[in-house]
């Protein structure tokens, strides 16, 4: 039996994030204003055709899964990326630190600007639709953040972890990761996260904090032919 996190987009959209789901029984997607993530229930021909039906001409989608990605005939594929999925191997305690503050809609533009600067992965102005986010500010400026993204029963993804380059080396990334993981564990769920396979520095940080490699993953950006 496949693990719930082998197709995390599909399992999120059919469970904890079903309220955001667009599509049908074979292919689903998040609203484009929230995320380009999309998925199929399997790699069958009917499922791949269903994915084509929910994409507009010229629209970009992101596919993400443990299995090798099969690109539907109606799409063109851009260079793919290899990612690792890591899952918490311990229970994180709640972190109390006066520097950390919850982020809300008034912080959306600052969050997007920080993500565009540091490129932690797919991120949009409506990222807070996924879940809770927290940050650290300096003189009113957002300098570090992390939050929640995909959710499945018993699991929540830590995402959007980034620090302004001018403030790196101060342990803020480590602090934010531990804080979000702690909040997830307090809620009775297991944190997991993703990192580009080439980012050995981040992978070593996550491993040192108590995450283990669960699976290699494949990420592909596809564009619907006009």
Secondary structure as GFF3:
##gff-version 3
##sequence-region A 1 226
A	DSSP	alpha_helix	8	13	.	.	.	ID=ss1
A	DSSP	three_ten_helix	18	20	.	.	.	ID=ss2
A	DSSP	beta_strand	22	23	.	.	.	ID=ss3
A	DSSP	beta_strand	27	29	.	.	.	ID=ss4
A	DSSP	beta_strand	38	40	.	.	.	ID=ss5
A	DSSP	alpha_helix	45	53	.	.	.	ID=ss6
A	DSSP	beta_strand	60	65	.	.	.	ID=ss7
A	DSSP	beta_strand	75	77	.	.	.	ID=ss8
A	DSSP	beta_strand	81	88	.	.	.	ID=ss9
A	DSSP	beta_strand	100	102	.	.	.	ID=ss10
A	DSSP	three_ten_helix	105	107	.	.	.	ID=ss11
A	DSSP	alpha_helix	108	118	.	.	.	ID=ss12
A	DSSP	three_ten_helix	127	129	.	.	.	ID=ss13
A	DSSP	beta_strand	133	138	.	.	.	ID=ss14
A	DSSP	beta_strand	141	152	.	.	.	ID=ss15
A	DSSP	beta_strand	155	163	.	.	.	ID=ss16
A	DSSP	three_ten_helix	165	167	.	.	.	ID=ss17
A	DSSP	alpha_helix	172	186	.	.	.	ID=ss18
A	DSSP	beta_strand	190	196	.	.	.	ID=ss19
A	DSSP	alpha_helix	200	209	.	.	.	ID=ss20
A	DSSP	beta_strand	211	224	.	.	.	ID=ss21
###
